[in-house]
Amino acid sequence: MTPPVKKNSALFLDIDGTLLDMARTPDAVIVPAELRLALVRLYDVLDGALAFVSGRSLTSIDRLFAPLRTAAIGCHGAEVRGTDGTIRALADPIPDPVRAIFRGLAESHPGTILEDKIYALALHYRLAPEAKLALAAAVDRLEGLFAAEKVAIQHGKSVIDVKPLGIDKGVGVRTLMRQTPFRDRPPIFGGDDTTDLDVFHILPELGGHGFSVGRAFKGVDYKFPSPRAVRQWLTRLAERGVAA
């Protein structure tokens, strides 16, 4: 079974690990041409009620999917762009002391990559898996400092994410759900990682459904085995004009 997407649905899509296969670095991901075509078609069929929900910045999202420019949630909810193009920052930039700490961690662990997105940080260790335990221990030791600076730490797939305290993807989805054309539509959300749990948790109260990719999450109704399977499903939806 696949999620029940209809023409009156609102479609929210995580990117890395959900739409796109994970790559060695964030810039090395590939957006297949058939996915671009499917997303453009679905954006039209849903009257613009399609949004990306990502830890990436809005700038990075737009670069990946150009010329398509949808409503979007970036930096784990800290940046929200409506369909009218208006961008709202729901939090302040990451404090400089926290940024300096993570720069130091990246410099002291060769092979790690620090992605600075202004409103969020991502320390990737996919190319240096041996650094995982040391990085986790260093972050745990600084728990008090992070709390004082009002930032939250979240561990994902070969990455340590830093985001403003109280901000998450669920906050971003709630913000868009109050706007046209998302308002009064049942949301369908797909994600693959721990940062997506904040959206999965709010879907029942919004009358929506979730699908996970690669692994099951508690309370999520549908599961795809891989991003490739998600892309194939979206292509079928686009070809049919939705009506899943």
N, C-alpha and C positions, 0 to 999 in steps of 0.2 A: 504493500500500500504506500501511496505517496501523499504528501500534505494536500488538504482540500483548497487549492487556490482557485478563486472565482474572480470575475471581473470587478467585484466590489471589495476584494481583499486589499490589504496593504502588505507589501512584501519587503521584509527587512533582511539583508544579507551580510553576514560576516564575509571577509575576503580571504585572508591567508588560512589555508587549511580547510576552508569551506568551498569557496569558488575556485581558488587556485591551489595547486600543489605547492607544498612548502619547498623552499629553495635554500641554498647554502647561505645566502644573504638576502635581506629584504629587497634589494634592487635587482636580484637575479630571477625574480618570478616571471612567468610567461603568461600572458593573457591570450588564449586561443581566439582566432578570428570568429569562430562559430559562437563563442560566448559573447563577444561584443555584439554580434548581430542579434542574438537572443535577447540580451538585455535591452537593446534599443527597441525591439518589438514589444517586449513586456512593459517597458516604460510607457509606450503609447497606449497599449491595451488597458493598462491600469490607470490611465489618465494622470500619470505622474506619481502615483502612490507606490513608488519603489525607492528604497534608500539603502545605501551601504552603511554598515555599522562596524567600525574598525578601530583598532588601536593605532592605525596609521593616521597621519595628519590629513586634513582635507586636501592640501597641496599634493600629497603623495597619491591619494585616491584619484584625484582628477588627472594626474599624469598617467596613471595606469589605464584609465578607461576613456580617455579623450578620443573623440569629441563629445561623448556622452557626459553630461554634467547633471547629476540628480541631486535631490535632497540627500544629505549625508550626515553621519555622526562620526566624528574623528576623535583621536586621542582618548579613547575609552569613554566618551561622553562629554569631554571638556569643550569640544567644538561641535556646534550644531548648525547646519545650513538648511533653511527651509526651501521649498520649491520656488520661492520668489527670489532666491539668491542671497537673502539676508543671512549673515553669519553671526551667531551669538557665542560668546565665550562664557561658559557656565562656571568658570573657575579662573583663578590667577595662574600665571606661569609657575612652573616648578621653581621653588626657592633656590637661589644661587649656592648656598651651602650644600644642599642635596646634590645639585648638579656637579659640584666640585668633588664630592665623595665618589660619585659614579664615574667621573672622568678618571679619578685615581685608581679605581678598581679595574677599569678597562686597560689602563696603562700598565698595571702590574700583573695582568694576566694575558699574555700574548695569544692572539687568535680570537679574543673577544671583540665585539663591536658595540659601541655605544651609539644608539640612535636618539638624537636630541630633537624632540618635536615641540619644544617650547612648553606646551601644557602637559607633557608626559615624557618619560624617558623609557627606553628599552635597552637593556644590556643583554645582547645575544651571545650565547656561548656554544652555538651549534658547531662551530669550527674548533672549539676547544672544550669538548665534553669533560675532560679531566678537571676542569676548573669549577665544575658545578658545586661540589661540596664546600670548597673554600669560599666561593662567592656567597653561598647560602649562609655559611657561618658568619661571614663579615656583615651581611645584612641583618642577621639576627642580633648581633652584638650592638647594632646601632638602632634598635627598635625604639628606644626612648627618644633619640634625636629626631627620628622620622615622625613620631607622634607629635613632638613639639613643633615641628615644621609643617604639620597638617598635611602630610602625604601618606598614601597607603602603598604597601608593597604587595605585589601579586606574582606568583610563580606560574609560568606557562610552559609551553613546549620549547625547551632549550632557551628560555628567556626569563629575565626578571623585569617586570614592569613596575614603573613608578607613576602614580597618578594622584591627583588631588584627593584628599580625604572627603568622602561623601559624594564623590562623582563616580559614575560607572555607566556602562552601556544602557542599563535599564533606565537611568535618569534621562539619557539622550532619547531613547525610544518614547518615553512618556512625553517629552517635550514636543516631538514631532506628531504624536498622536493627538495633540490638542490643536494641530494646524490642518488647514485644507491642503491637499485632498485626503489626508490620512484619517481625519476625524470621522468617527462613526463607522469605520471599516474594521473588520476582524483582522488582526495582524498575524502574519505567518513569518516566523523568524528561524533562520538557520545559523548554527554555530558549531564550533568543534573543540573549544578550549574552556578553561576555567573562567576566563574573563567574560564568557557568554552566559554564565549561570545567572547573572543579574538580570538578563532579559528573560531567560527561561522561567524564572521564578514569578514574573509579573504577568505572563501570558494568560493564565486562567482568569484573572480578574478583568482582563481586556477582551475576553472572549476569543482568544487566539490559540494558535497551535505552534509547536516548535519541532524542528528536526535537527538531529545531531549528525555529525560526520565522523566516521572512523570508530567511534565508541558511543556507548549509551550513557545518558545522563538521567538521573531520577526525575520522573515527571514529564519527560520529553516523549511525545507520542510517536515520532517517526525517526528512522535512522537510515542514512545512506552509508555505503561502505567506503566511499572515497569522494574527493572533489570531482573526479571525472564522472562519477555517477550523478552528482548534482548537476553538472554542466549538461549532461545528456537529458536529464529531466527538464531543465529549464528550456532547452532547445525544443523538446516536445511540446511544452506549454506554449512557447512562442508560435510554433507551427500551427497549433490548434486554436490560437487566439485565447488561450487560458482554458477555461472549462475543464479543469483537471478531474 
